[in-house]
Amino acid sequence: MVFDETTAWPDGFDTFRITPARLRSLPPVRLRTYEELAVQPAPVETGSPAEAE
């Protein structure tokens, strides 16, 4: 059920009896820097596959 301050309730409806179906606890939000969120460049491979053998 979704409602807000503009919801029109029927006469005699007790809104204090409305309770959430279940409460969820969410982990705290951690602020991140741009560097943490930016896509990191792929590592540059040096040498050829033949040199690795």
PDB file of N, CA, C, O and CB in Angstrom:
ATOM      1  N   MET A   1       0.848  -1.162   0.000  1.00  0.00           N
ATOM      2  CA  MET A   1       0.000   0.000   0.000  1.00  0.00           C
ATOM      3  C   MET A   1       0.898   1.230   0.000  1.00  0.00           C
ATOM      4  O   MET A   1       1.865   1.312   0.757  1.00  0.00           O
ATOM      5  CB  MET A   1      -0.967  -0.005   1.216  1.00  0.00           C
ATOM      6  N   VAL A   2       0.564   2.175  -0.854  1.00  0.00           N
ATOM      7  CA  VAL A   2       1.327   3.417  -0.930  1.00  0.00           C
ATOM      8  C   VAL A   2       0.375   4.570  -0.654  1.00  0.00           C
ATOM      9  O   VAL A   2      -0.709   4.642  -1.233  1.00  0.00           O
ATOM     10  CB  VAL A   2       2.025   3.579  -2.323  1.00  0.00           C
ATOM     11  N   PHE A   3       0.783   5.465   0.227  1.00  0.00           N
ATOM     12  CA  PHE A   3      -0.041   6.627   0.525  1.00  0.00           C
ATOM     13  C   PHE A   3       0.851   7.766   0.975  1.00  0.00           C
ATOM     14  O   PHE A   3       1.993   7.560   1.387  1.00  0.00           O
ATOM     15  CB  PHE A   3      -1.100   6.299   1.601  1.00  0.00           C
ATOM     16  N   ASP A   4       0.314   8.964   0.890  1.00  0.00           N
ATOM     17  CA  ASP A   4       1.033  10.143   1.354  1.00  0.00           C
ATOM     18  C   ASP A   4       0.033  11.127   1.949  1.00  0.00           C
ATOM     19  O   ASP A   4      -1.115  10.768   2.214  1.00  0.00           O
ATOM     20  CB  ASP A   4       1.840  10.800   0.196  1.00  0.00           C
ATOM     21  N   GLU A   5       0.468  12.373   2.160  1.00  0.00           N
ATOM     22  CA  GLU A   5      -0.410  13.342   2.816  1.00  0.00           C
ATOM     23  C   GLU A   5      -1.608  13.741   1.954  1.00  0.00           C
ATOM     24  O   GLU A   5      -2.544  14.351   2.470  1.00  0.00           O
ATOM     25  CB  GLU A   5       0.379  14.574   3.182  1.00  0.00           C
ATOM     26  N   THR A   6      -1.610  13.415   0.648  1.00  0.00           N
ATOM     27  CA  THR A   6      -2.741  13.761  -0.211  1.00  0.00           C
ATOM     28  C   THR A   6      -3.764  12.631  -0.325  1.00  0.00           C
ATOM     29  O   THR A   6      -4.778  12.800  -1.002  1.00  0.00           O
ATOM     30  CB  THR A   6      -2.241  14.132  -1.588  1.00  0.00           C
ATOM     31  N   THR A   7      -3.528  11.492   0.313  1.00  0.00           N
ATOM     32  CA  THR A   7      -4.444  10.366   0.247  1.00  0.00           C
ATOM     33  C   THR A   7      -5.756  10.705   0.941  1.00  0.00           C
ATOM     34  O   THR A   7      -5.762  11.221   2.058  1.00  0.00           O
ATOM     35  CB  THR A   7      -3.814   9.121   0.875  1.00  0.00           C
ATOM     36  N   ALA A   8      -6.875  10.409   0.266  1.00  0.00           N
ATOM     37  CA  ALA A   8      -8.207  10.638   0.852  1.00  0.00           C
ATOM     38  C   ALA A   8      -8.691   9.321   1.447  1.00  0.00           C
ATOM     39  O   ALA A   8      -8.906   8.347   0.726  1.00  0.00           O
ATOM     40  CB  ALA A   8      -9.229  11.183  -0.223  1.00  0.00           C
ATOM     41  N   TRP A   9      -8.861   9.299   2.778  1.00  0.00           N
ATOM     42  CA  TRP A   9      -9.309   8.092   3.471  1.00  0.00           C
ATOM     43  C   TRP A   9     -10.817   8.129   3.659  1.00  0.00           C
ATOM     44  O   TRP A   9     -11.391   9.212   3.768  1.00  0.00           O
ATOM     45  CB  TRP A   9      -8.600   7.946   4.834  1.00  0.00           C
ATOM     46  N   PRO A  10     -11.476   6.972   3.699  1.00  0.00           N
ATOM     47  CA  PRO A  10     -12.921   6.947   3.968  1.00  0.00           C
ATOM     48  C   PRO A  10     -13.209   7.465   5.380  1.00  0.00           C
ATOM     49  O   PRO A  10     -12.361   7.380   6.269  1.00  0.00           O
ATOM     50  CB  PRO A  10     -13.485   5.508   3.797  1.00  0.00           C
ATOM     51  N   ASP A  11     -14.396   7.994   5.569  1.00  0.00           N
ATOM     52  CA  ASP A  11     -14.795   8.485   6.898  1.00  0.00           C
ATOM     53  C   ASP A  11     -14.693   7.359   7.921  1.00  0.00           C
ATOM     54  O   ASP A  11     -15.153   6.242   7.685  1.00  0.00           O
ATOM     55  CB  ASP A  11     -16.242   9.056   6.867  1.00  0.00           C
ATOM     56  N   GLY A  12     -14.084   7.673   9.059  1.00  0.00           N
ATOM     57  CA  GLY A  12     -13.969   6.703  10.132  1.00  0.00           C
ATOM     58  C   GLY A  12     -12.774   5.763  10.009  1.00  0.00           C
ATOM     59  O   GLY A  12     -12.565   4.923  10.884  1.00  0.00           O
ATOM     60  N   PHE A  13     -11.990   5.887   8.944  1.00  0.00           N
ATOM     61  CA  PHE A  13     -10.817   5.017   8.772  1.00  0.00           C
ATOM     62  C   PHE A  13      -9.727   5.445   9.743  1.00  0.00           C
ATOM     63  O   PHE A  13      -9.376   6.622   9.811  1.00  0.00           O
ATOM     64  CB  PHE A  13     -10.290   5.065   7.303  1.00  0.00           C
ATOM     65  N   ASP A  14      -9.191   4.486  10.495  1.00  0.00           N
ATOM     66  CA  ASP A  14      -8.175   4.780  11.502  1.00  0.00           C
ATOM     67  C   ASP A  14      -6.784   4.567  10.905  1.00  0.00           C
ATOM     68  O   ASP A  14      -6.322   3.432  10.791  1.00  0.00           O
ATOM     69  CB  ASP A  14      -8.373   3.892  12.762  1.00  0.00           C
ATOM     70  N   THR A  15      -6.119   5.658  10.524  1.00  0.00           N
ATOM     71  CA  THR A  15      -4.793   5.548   9.895  1.00  0.00           C
ATOM     72  C   THR A  15      -3.714   5.121  10.884  1.00  0.00           C
ATOM     73  O   THR A  15      -2.634   4.708  10.463  1.00  0.00           O
ATOM     74  CB  THR A  15      -4.403   6.876   9.263  1.00  0.00           C
ATOM     75  N   PHE A  16      -3.973   5.207  12.177  1.00  0.00           N
ATOM     76  CA  PHE A  16      -2.971   4.809  13.173  1.00  0.00           C
ATOM     77  C   PHE A  16      -2.818   3.285  13.239  1.00  0.00           C
ATOM     78  O   PHE A  16      -1.852   2.782  13.814  1.00  0.00           O
ATOM     79  CB  PHE A  16      -3.354   5.356  14.556  1.00  0.00           C
ATOM     80  N   ARG A  17      -3.762   2.558  12.655  1.00  0.00           N
ATOM     81  CA  ARG A  17      -3.677   1.093  12.661  1.00  0.00           C
ATOM     82  C   ARG A  17      -2.856   0.544  11.500  1.00  0.00           C
ATOM     83  O   ARG A  17      -2.602  -0.659  11.428  1.00  0.00           O
ATOM     84  CB  ARG A  17      -5.066   0.498  12.617  1.00  0.00           C
ATOM     85  N   ILE A  18      -2.438   1.429  10.589  1.00  0.00           N
ATOM     86  CA  ILE A  18      -1.642   0.992   9.439  1.00  0.00           C
ATOM     87  C   ILE A  18      -0.207   0.758   9.920  1.00  0.00           C
ATOM     88  O   ILE A  18       0.417   1.642  10.506  1.00  0.00           O
ATOM     89  CB  ILE A  18      -1.686   2.055   8.270  1.00  0.00           C
ATOM     90  N   THR A  19       0.291  -0.425   9.667  1.00  0.00           N
ATOM     91  CA  THR A  19       1.673  -0.745  10.023  1.00  0.00           C
ATOM     92  C   THR A  19       2.359  -1.357   8.803  1.00  0.00           C
ATOM     93  O   THR A  19       1.697  -1.975   7.968  1.00  0.00           O
ATOM     94  CB  THR A  19       1.734  -1.719  11.249  1.00  0.00           C
ATOM     95  N   PRO A  20       3.657  -1.195   8.694  1.00  0.00           N
ATOM     96  CA  PRO A  20       4.354  -1.802   7.556  1.00  0.00           C
ATOM     97  C   PRO A  20       4.279  -3.324   7.623  1.00  0.00           C
ATOM     98  O   PRO A  20       4.235  -3.904   8.708  1.00  0.00           O
ATOM     99  CB  PRO A  20       5.823  -1.346   7.520  1.00  0.00           C
ATOM    100  N   ALA A  21       4.265  -3.960   6.469  1.00  0.00           N
ATOM    101  CA  ALA A  21       4.200  -5.419   6.413  1.00  0.00           C
ATOM    102  C   ALA A  21       5.435  -6.027   7.066  1.00  0.00           C
ATOM    103  O   ALA A  21       5.333  -7.009   7.802  1.00  0.00           O
ATOM    104  CB  ALA A  21       4.071  -5.904   4.956  1.00  0.00           C
ATOM    105  N   ARG A  22       6.588  -5.450   6.800  1.00  0.00           N
ATOM    106  CA  ARG A  22       7.821  -5.883   7.448  1.00  0.00           C
ATOM    107  C   ARG A  22       8.808  -4.728   7.417  1.00  0.00           C
ATOM    108  O   ARG A  22       8.819  -3.925   6.484  1.00  0.00           O
ATOM    109  CB  ARG A  22       8.417  -7.149   6.755  1.00  0.00           C
ATOM    110  N   LEU A  23       9.602  -4.662   8.412  1.00  0.00           N
ATOM    111  CA  LEU A  23      10.621  -3.619   8.474  1.00  0.00           C
ATOM    112  C   LEU A  23      11.933  -4.182   7.953  1.00  0.00           C
ATOM    113  O   LEU A  23      12.312  -5.308   8.276  1.00  0.00           O
ATOM    114  CB  LEU A  23      10.787  -3.079   9.923  1.00  0.00           C
ATOM    115  N   ARG A  24      12.605  -3.405   7.163  1.00  0.00           N
ATOM    116  CA  ARG A  24      13.905  -3.819   6.652  1.00  0.00           C
ATOM    117  C   ARG A  24      14.966  -2.918   7.247  1.00  0.00           C
ATOM    118  O   ARG A  24      14.771  -1.711   7.385  1.00  0.00           O
ATOM    119  CB  ARG A  24      13.944  -3.775   5.101  1.00  0.00           C
ATOM    120  N   SER A  25      16.082  -3.512   7.594  1.00  0.00           N
ATOM    121  CA  SER A  25      17.184  -2.675   8.037  1.00  0.00           C
ATOM    122  C   SER A  25      18.209  -2.663   6.916  1.00  0.00           C
ATOM    123  O   SER A  25      18.657  -3.711   6.450  1.00  0.00           O
ATOM    124  CB  SER A  25      17.805  -3.191   9.387  1.00  0.00           C
ATOM    125  N   LEU A  26      18.567  -1.482   6.499  1.00  0.00           N
ATOM    126  CA  LEU A  26      19.510  -1.316   5.409  1.00  0.00           C
ATOM    127  C   LEU A  26      20.852  -0.891   5.971  1.00  0.00           C
ATOM    128  O   LEU A  26      20.915  -0.189   6.981  1.00  0.00           O
ATOM    129  CB  LEU A  26      18.995  -0.289   4.382  1.00  0.00           C
ATOM    130  N   PRO A  27      21.932  -1.317   5.317  1.00  0.00           N
ATOM    131  CA  PRO A  27      23.250  -0.887   5.800  1.00  0.00           C
ATOM    132  C   PRO A  27      23.414   0.614   5.601  1.00  0.00           C
ATOM    133  O   PRO A  27      22.780   1.194   4.720  1.00  0.00           O
ATOM    134  CB  PRO A  27      24.381  -1.653   5.069  1.00  0.00           C
ATOM    135  N   PRO A  28      24.247   1.241   6.402  1.00  0.00           N
ATOM    136  CA  PRO A  28      24.454   2.679   6.240  1.00  0.00           C
ATOM    137  C   PRO A  28      25.104   2.983   4.895  1.00  0.00           C
ATOM    138  O   PRO A  28      25.863   2.174   4.361  1.00  0.00           O
ATOM    139  CB  PRO A  28      25.318   3.231   7.383  1.00  0.00           C
ATOM    140  N   VAL A  29      24.799   4.143   4.364  1.00  0.00           N
ATOM    141  CA  VAL A  29      25.365   4.567   3.085  1.00  0.00           C
ATOM    142  C   VAL A  29      26.740   5.164   3.348  1.00  0.00           C
ATOM    143  O   VAL A  29      26.901   6.021   4.216  1.00  0.00           O
ATOM    144  CB  VAL A  29      24.434   5.598   2.359  1.00  0.00           C
ATOM    145  N   ARG A  30      27.728   4.702   2.591  1.00  0.00           N
ATOM    146  CA  ARG A  30      29.084   5.232   2.731  1.00  0.00           C
ATOM    147  C   ARG A  30      29.362   6.151   1.556  1.00  0.00           C
ATOM    148  O   ARG A  30      29.182   5.766   0.401  1.00  0.00           O
ATOM    149  CB  ARG A  30      30.142   4.084   2.804  1.00  0.00           C
ATOM    150  N   LEU A  31      29.799   7.361   1.849  1.00  0.00           N
ATOM    151  CA  LEU A  31      30.144   8.296   0.789  1.00  0.00           C
ATOM    152  C   LEU A  31      31.371   7.791   0.050  1.00  0.00           C
ATOM    153  O   LEU A  31      32.314   7.289   0.662  1.00  0.00           O
ATOM    154  CB  LEU A  31      30.391   9.710   1.357  1.00  0.00           C
ATOM    155  N   ARG A  32      31.352   7.926  -1.263  1.00  0.00           N
ATOM    156  CA  ARG A  32      32.480   7.469  -2.080  1.00  0.00           C
ATOM    157  C   ARG A  32      33.013   8.632  -2.896  1.00  0.00           C
ATOM    158  O   ARG A  32      32.281   9.563  -3.232  1.00  0.00           O
ATOM    159  CB  ARG A  32      32.062   6.297  -3.009  1.00  0.00           C
ATOM    160  N   THR A  33      34.292   8.565  -3.208  1.00  0.00           N
ATOM    161  CA  THR A  33      34.914   9.595  -4.025  1.00  0.00           C
ATOM    162  C   THR A  33      34.736   9.260  -5.494  1.00  0.00           C
ATOM    163  O   THR A  33      34.380   8.134  -5.843  1.00  0.00           O
ATOM    164  CB  THR A  33      36.405   9.746  -3.680  1.00  0.00           C
ATOM    165  N   TYR A  34      34.981  10.224  -6.343  1.00  0.00           N
ATOM    166  CA  TYR A  34      34.884  10.005  -7.781  1.00  0.00           C
ATOM    167  C   TYR A  34      35.846   8.908  -8.214  1.00  0.00           C
ATOM    168  O   TYR A  34      35.506   8.087  -9.066  1.00  0.00           O
ATOM    169  CB  TYR A  34      35.173  11.305  -8.549  1.00  0.00           C
ATOM    170  N   GLU A  35      37.035   8.885  -7.639  1.00  0.00           N
ATOM    171  CA  GLU A  35      38.041   7.892  -8.019  1.00  0.00           C
ATOM    172  C   GLU A  35      37.552   6.475  -7.715  1.00  0.00           C
ATOM    173  O   GLU A  35      37.852   5.550  -8.470  1.00  0.00           O
ATOM    174  CB  GLU A  35      39.365   8.164  -7.285  1.00  0.00           C
ATOM    175  N   GLU A  36      36.819   6.292  -6.640  1.00  0.00           N
ATOM    176  CA  GLU A  36      36.295   4.963  -6.305  1.00  0.00           C
ATOM    177  C   GLU A  36      35.237   4.499  -7.297  1.00  0.00           C
ATOM    178  O   GLU A  36      35.116   3.305  -7.571  1.00  0.00           O
ATOM    179  CB  GLU A  36      35.712   4.968  -4.900  1.00  0.00           C
ATOM    180  N   LEU A  37      34.472   5.446  -7.833  1.00  0.00           N
ATOM    181  CA  LEU A  37      33.381   5.098  -8.731  1.00  0.00           C
ATOM    182  C   LEU A  37      33.798   5.065 -10.200  1.00  0.00           C
ATOM    183  O   LEU A  37      33.116   4.455 -11.023  1.00  0.00           O
ATOM    184  CB  LEU A  37      32.256   6.071  -8.552  1.00  0.00           C
ATOM    185  N   ALA A  38      34.917   5.718 -10.535  1.00  0.00           N
ATOM    186  CA  ALA A  38      35.349   5.805 -11.929  1.00  0.00           C
ATOM    187  C   ALA A  38      35.813   4.444 -12.435  1.00  0.00           C
ATOM    188  O   ALA A  38      36.340   3.627 -11.680  1.00  0.00           O
ATOM    189  CB  ALA A  38      36.474   6.841 -12.080  1.00  0.00           C
ATOM    190  N   VAL A  39      35.606   4.222 -13.723  1.00  0.00           N
ATOM    191  CA  VAL A  39      36.059   2.988 -14.352  1.00  0.00           C
ATOM    192  C   VAL A  39      37.577   3.038 -14.459  1.00  0.00           C
ATOM    193  O   VAL A  39      38.145   4.003 -14.970  1.00  0.00           O
ATOM    194  CB  VAL A  39      35.401   2.787 -15.756  1.00  0.00           C
ATOM    195  N   GLN A  40      38.212   2.003 -13.977  1.00  0.00           N
ATOM    196  CA  GLN A  40      39.670   1.956 -13.995  1.00  0.00           C
ATOM    197  C   GLN A  40      40.153   1.410 -15.339  1.00  0.00           C
ATOM    198  O   GLN A  40      39.536   0.497 -15.888  1.00  0.00           O
ATOM    199  CB  GLN A  40      40.206   1.086 -12.828  1.00  0.00           C
ATOM    200  N   PRO A  41      41.247   1.956 -15.875  1.00  0.00           N
ATOM    201  CA  PRO A  41      41.772   1.449 -17.145  1.00  0.00           C
ATOM    202  C   PRO A  41      42.296   0.027 -16.972  1.00  0.00           C
ATOM    203  O   PRO A  41      42.751  -0.358 -15.895  1.00  0.00           O
ATOM    204  CB  PRO A  41      42.890   2.371 -17.681  1.00  0.00           C
ATOM    205  N   ALA A  42      42.223  -0.738 -18.050  1.00  0.00           N
ATOM    206  CA  ALA A  42      42.729  -2.106 -18.018  1.00  0.00           C
ATOM    207  C   ALA A  42      44.242  -2.072 -17.877  1.00  0.00           C
ATOM    208  O   ALA A  42      44.886  -1.165 -18.404  1.00  0.00           O
ATOM    209  CB  ALA A  42      42.312  -2.888 -19.294  1.00  0.00           C
ATOM    210  N   PRO A  43      44.828  -3.048 -17.170  1.00  0.00           N
ATOM    211  CA  PRO A  43      46.288  -3.069 -17.035  1.00  0.00           C
ATOM    212  C   PRO A  43      46.949  -3.312 -18.396  1.00  0.00           C
ATOM    213  O   PRO A  43      46.452  -4.075 -19.224  1.00  0.00           O
ATOM    214  CB  PRO A  43      46.724  -4.159 -16.024  1.00  0.00           C
ATOM    215  N   VAL A  44      48.076  -2.642 -18.594  1.00  0.00           N
ATOM    216  CA  VAL A  44      48.816  -2.782 -19.850  1.00  0.00           C
ATOM    217  C   VAL A  44      49.720  -3.991 -19.724  1.00  0.00           C
ATOM    218  O   VAL A  44      50.521  -4.089 -18.795  1.00  0.00           O
ATOM    219  CB  VAL A  44      49.643  -1.493 -20.183  1.00  0.00           C
ATOM    220  N   GLU A  45      49.582  -4.924 -20.680  1.00  0.00           N
ATOM    221  CA  GLU A  45      50.427  -6.116 -20.665  1.00  0.00           C
ATOM    222  C   GLU A  45      51.727  -5.813 -21.396  1.00  0.00           C
ATOM    223  O   GLU A  45      51.717  -5.208 -22.468  1.00  0.00           O
ATOM    224  CB  GLU A  45      49.699  -7.328 -21.312  1.00  0.00           C
ATOM    225  N   THR A  46      52.826  -6.227 -20.824  1.00  0.00           N
ATOM    226  CA  THR A  46      54.123  -6.033 -21.465  1.00  0.00           C
ATOM    227  C   THR A  46      54.635  -7.374 -21.940  1.00  0.00           C
ATOM    228  O   THR A  46      54.428  -8.404 -21.299  1.00  0.00           O
ATOM    229  CB  THR A  46      55.137  -5.365 -20.500  1.00  0.00           C
ATOM    230  N   GLY A  47      55.310  -7.342 -23.080  1.00  0.00           N
ATOM    231  CA  GLY A  47      55.880  -8.592 -23.620  1.00  0.00           C
ATOM    232  C   GLY A  47      54.846  -9.348 -24.435  1.00  0.00           C
ATOM    233  O   GLY A  47      53.655  -9.039 -24.401  1.00  0.00           O
ATOM    234  N   SER A  48      55.316 -10.324 -25.153  1.00  0.00           N
ATOM    235  CA  SER A  48      54.424 -11.150 -25.966  1.00  0.00           C
ATOM    236  C   SER A  48      54.203 -12.481 -25.265  1.00  0.00           C
ATOM    237  O   SER A  48      54.977 -12.834 -24.375  1.00  0.00           O
ATOM    238  CB  SER A  48      55.005 -11.369 -27.391  1.00  0.00           C
ATOM    239  N   PRO A  49      53.170 -13.229 -25.638  1.00  0.00           N
ATOM    240  CA  PRO A  49      52.921 -14.513 -25.000  1.00  0.00           C
ATOM    241  C   PRO A  49      54.084 -15.502 -25.184  1.00  0.00           C
ATOM    242  O   PRO A  49      54.295 -16.373 -24.340  1.00  0.00           O
ATOM    243  CB  PRO A  49      51.645 -15.113 -25.552  1.00  0.00           C
ATOM    244  N   ALA A  50      54.829 -15.369 -26.274  1.00  0.00           N
ATOM    245  CA  ALA A  50      55.959 -16.286 -26.526  1.00  0.00           C
ATOM    246  C   ALA A  50      57.067 -16.050 -25.505  1.00  0.00           C
ATOM    247  O   ALA A  50      57.781 -16.986 -25.146  1.00  0.00           O
ATOM    248  CB  ALA A  50      56.512 -16.099 -27.969  1.00  0.00           C
ATOM    249  N   GLU A  51      57.223 -14.813 -25.030  1.00  0.00           N
ATOM    250  CA  GLU A  51      58.276 -14.520 -24.049  1.00  0.00           C
ATOM    251  C   GLU A  51      57.966 -15.133 -22.699  1.00  0.00           C
ATOM    252  O   GLU A  51      58.879 -15.404 -21.919  1.00  0.00           O
ATOM    253  CB  GLU A  51      58.461 -13.015 -23.899  1.00  0.00           C
ATOM    254  N   ALA A  52      56.682 -15.357 -22.407  1.00  0.00           N
ATOM    255  CA  ALA A  52      56.286 -15.879 -21.110  1.00  0.00           C
ATOM    256  C   ALA A  52      56.614 -17.360 -20.971  1.00  0.00           C
ATOM    257  O   ALA A  52      56.694 -17.871 -19.854  1.00  0.00           O
ATOM    258  CB  ALA A  52      54.807 -15.654 -20.889  1.00  0.00           C
ATOM    259  N   GLU A  53      56.801 -18.048 -22.075  1.00  0.00           N
ATOM    260  CA  GLU A  53      57.083 -19.492 -22.014  1.00  0.00           C
ATOM    261  C   GLU A  53      58.487 -19.807 -21.690  1.00  0.00           C
ATOM    262  O   GLU A  53      58.854 -20.979 -21.609  1.00  0.00           O
ATOM    263  CB  GLU A  53      56.746 -20.139 -23.284  1.00  0.00           C
TER     264      GLU A  53
END
